Amino acid sequence: QVQLVESGGRLVQAGGSLRLSCAASGSNFPFNVMGWYRQAPGKQRELVALITLEGRPTYADSVKGRFTVSSDNARDMVYLQMNSLKLEDTAVYYCYAERIRDYWGQGTPVTVSS
């Protein structure tokens, strides 16, 4: 019933910016936490950024100062603003939400080129 749908992934040049969006639907109650994970080729899925419904963010060290996670609780939207993109940011980015159990989107690919 719960669906998380990401959008915004595309090819972007290193140093550029990109905004990802996630639309959450189907939950009768608010999620405790929402955010983003990513999985690069040949690597484990890793945390990128999380945000509580109170608006408090948590970031992976690798993206601190470059990425900003935000949410629109009224519309169940979560965003990831990515600036100063690096080649190592190339990955499939997954929207994440949690309430009792974990929920995942299908992912949106981001490719950073030189």
C-alpha positions as CSV (number, residue, x, y, z in Angstrom):
1,Q,0.0,0.0,0.0
2,V,2.8,2.4,0.9
3,Q,4.5,3.7,-2.2
4,L,7.7,5.8,-2.5
5,V,8.3,7.3,-5.9
6,E,11.6,9.0,-6.7
7,S,12.2,11.4,-9.5
8,G,14.9,13.8,-10.7
9,G,17.8,11.5,-11.4
10,R,19.8,12.2,-14.5
11,L,23.2,12.7,-16.0
12,V,25.0,15.7,-14.5
13,Q,28.5,17.0,-14.8
14,A,30.9,17.0,-11.9
15,G,30.5,20.2,-9.9
16,G,26.9,20.6,-10.9
17,S,23.7,20.4,-8.9
18,L,20.7,18.2,-8.9
19,R,17.5,17.9,-6.9
20,L,15.8,14.6,-6.2
21,S,12.2,14.3,-5.1
22,C,10.3,11.5,-3.4
23,A,6.6,11.3,-3.1
24,A,5.2,9.1,-0.4
25,S,1.7,7.8,-0.4
26,G,-0.5,5.1,1.2
27,S,0.4,5.5,4.9
28,N,-2.4,6.2,7.3
29,F,0.1,7.7,9.9
30,P,3.1,9.9,9.6
31,F,6.5,8.3,9.0
32,N,9.0,8.6,11.8
33,V,11.9,9.3,9.5
34,M,12.4,9.7,5.8
35,G,15.4,10.2,3.6
36,W,17.8,8.8,1.1
37,Y,20.1,5.9,0.6
38,R,22.3,5.2,-2.4
39,Q,23.9,2.2,-4.0
40,A,26.9,2.5,-6.3
41,P,27.9,-0.3,-8.7
42,G,29.5,-3.1,-6.8
43,K,28.9,-1.5,-3.4
44,Q,26.6,-1.9,-0.5
45,R,23.6,0.4,-0.1
46,E,24.6,3.3,2.1
47,L,23.0,6.1,4.0
48,V,23.0,9.5,2.4
49,A,20.7,11.6,4.5
50,L,17.7,11.3,6.9
51,I,15.3,13.8,8.2
52,T,12.8,13.5,11.1
53,L,9.3,14.8,10.9
54,E,10.5,17.6,13.2
55,G,12.9,18.6,10.4
56,R,16.2,17.4,12.0
57,P,18.6,16.1,9.4
58,T,21.4,13.6,9.6
59,Y,24.1,13.2,6.9
60,A,26.7,10.8,5.8
61,D,30.2,12.3,6.2
62,S,30.8,12.0,2.5
63,V,28.0,14.4,1.7
64,K,28.1,16.9,4.5
65,G,28.3,20.4,3.3
66,R,27.2,19.4,-0.2
67,F,23.8,17.8,0.2
68,T,20.7,19.1,1.9
69,V,17.7,16.9,2.8
70,S,14.3,18.5,3.4
71,S,10.7,17.5,3.7
72,D,7.3,18.7,3.1
73,N,5.3,16.8,5.8
74,A,1.9,18.1,4.7
75,R,2.5,16.7,1.2
76,D,4.6,13.7,2.2
77,M,7.4,14.9,0.0
78,V,11.2,14.5,0.7
79,Y,13.9,16.2,-1.3
80,L,17.6,15.9,-1.7
81,Q,19.4,18.9,-3.0
82,M,22.8,17.8,-4.2
83,N,25.5,20.4,-4.9
84,S,29.1,20.2,-5.9
85,L,28.5,16.7,-7.3
86,K,31.5,14.4,-7.5
87,L,32.1,11.3,-9.7
88,E,31.8,9.1,-6.6
89,D,28.2,10.4,-6.1
90,T,27.2,8.2,-9.1
91,A,24.7,5.7,-7.8
92,V,21.1,4.7,-7.7
93,Y,19.4,6.8,-5.1
94,Y,16.6,5.3,-3.1
95,C,13.9,7.1,-1.1
96,Y,13.4,5.7,2.4
97,A,10.7,5.9,5.0
98,E,10.1,4.2,8.3
99,R,7.2,3.5,10.6
100,I,7.2,0.2,12.3
101,R,8.9,-1.2,9.2
102,D,11.1,0.1,6.4
103,Y,9.8,1.2,3.0
104,W,11.8,1.8,-0.1
105,G,11.4,3.4,-3.5
106,Q,12.5,1.8,-6.7
107,G,15.4,4.2,-7.1
108,T,16.4,6.9,-9.4
109,P,19.8,6.8,-11.1
110,V,22.2,9.7,-10.8
111,T,25.3,9.7,-13.0
112,V,28.0,12.2,-12.5
113,S,30.4,12.7,-15.4
114,S,33.7,14.5,-15.8
